[in-house]
Amino acid sequence: MILDRYFARRFTQSFLLIGAVFLTLIMLVDLIEQLRRFEGVEIGFGQLMFLMLLNAPAAINEILPLLMILSTIVLFVGLARSSELVVTRASGRSGIRALAGPLLVALVIGGLAVSTLNPIVAATSNRYQDLSDTYRTGGPSALSLSGEGLWLRQGGGRGQSVIHATGFGGIDADVTLYGVTILTYAPEGNPVRRIQADSARLLPEEWLLTGAKVWVLAAGINPETTAAQHDELRIPTTLTEDRIRDSLGRSTGVSIYDLPDTIRQLKQAGFSTKKHEVWLQVELARPLFLMAMVLVGAAFTMRHTRLGGTGVAVLTAVLLGFGLYFVRNFAQILGENGQLPVAFAAWGPPIASILLTVGLLLHAEDG
């Protein structure tokens, strides 16, 4: 038990050290990317720093498997060089038994990544998108689904517009809304115009409304007497087809606690929920995949350095880890496209990775 706590503490220290190094590098690179992305936009350095910090949780969440492999490599290469693994085996304890502590830490980190880091990433990603839209167009754009239909918000120099639609079409073609109501607000916050239309089709930088009726909302004017009918009406927009489709299909911006409700609402609205269903299962399987990455790192580094070939073993472990990460992402894509069952696409790669690395460890320990 004492040895397990010792190995777990060493592994945690390696993970925190490597995580801090990678986080620093990621933040520096992202700061440069933010400077390039907002070139020509009037934005202060402090605001760029804040955008960079908002991106940091998503970056750490993405590289967790790599951090696990590198932490395991640092741990066991260090134990091998100090002959601590030799002493451990000489005391009658199996080398595989020494993995209990690091695996438990990986399981805890995976659980925290799902229960805590995932909602943080969802919140910071959404906040980053809102601020980016505000800095670029003067107001955030937003999309949400409810039992009442689809809600959109678009910003611009002339104020904000809230768009409500009872139906949506064109997830794979032109984006078209049905039963549309648009309420436009001035920059001061007061409503200035209301539009009802049979449909609205999204074109580059504008909505094309058909069967539209426009009411002007102003003090001292009866809106109905000044209302105007239009067979077709074009109004400017800052929204794009990619943004709307990404918002509908994007699962990383939804907390794992909200994903079941989001899936239910998408089904009620008639949208495909494969991507969200696969993402939910992939997130739930994340602790297993992180444990598999620990086993990958240990399979090639739990050997004495006197045997040589440490560099090759480390490189092999990293390459195998990248290969398993690619297989997991590829299976996820196949699951989202409906070519694999959701459960198999999400849970198959982690379980297969664990079985593969356990076989390598048994071969290395017992021949």
HELIX and SHEET records of a PDB file:
HELIX    1   1 ILE A    2  ARG A   37  1                                  36    
HELIX    2   2 PHE A   45  GLU A   62  1                                  18    
HELIX    3   3 LEU A   64  ARG A   81  1                                  18    
HELIX    4   4 GLU A   84  ALA A   90  1                                   7    
HELIX    5   5 ILE A   96  LEU A   99  5                                   4    
HELIX    6   6 ALA A  100  LEU A  112  1                                  13    
HELIX    7   7 ALA A  113  LEU A  117  3                                   5    
HELIX    8   8 ASN A  118  THR A  137  1                                  20    
HELIX    9   9 GLU A  241  GLY A  249  1                                   9    
HELIX   10  10 LEU A  259  ALA A  269  1                                  11    
HELIX   11  11 LYS A  274  LEU A  284  1                                  11    
HELIX   12  12 ARG A  286  THR A  301  1                                  16    
HELIX   13  13 THR A  305  LEU A  307  5                                   3    
HELIX   14  14 THR A  310  GLU A  336  1                                  27    
HELIX   15  15 VAL A  342  ASP A  366  1                                  25    
SHEET    1   A 7 ALA A 142  SER A 146  0                                        
SHEET    2   A 7 GLY A 149  GLY A 156 -1                                        
SHEET    3   A 7 GLY A 159  GLY A 169 -1                                        
SHEET    4   A 7 THR A 176  TYR A 185 -1                                        
SHEET    5   A 7 PRO A 191  LEU A 203 -1                                        
SHEET    6   A 7 GLU A 206  VAL A 216 -1                                        
SHEET    7   A 7 ALA A 228  PRO A 236 -1                                        
END                                                                             
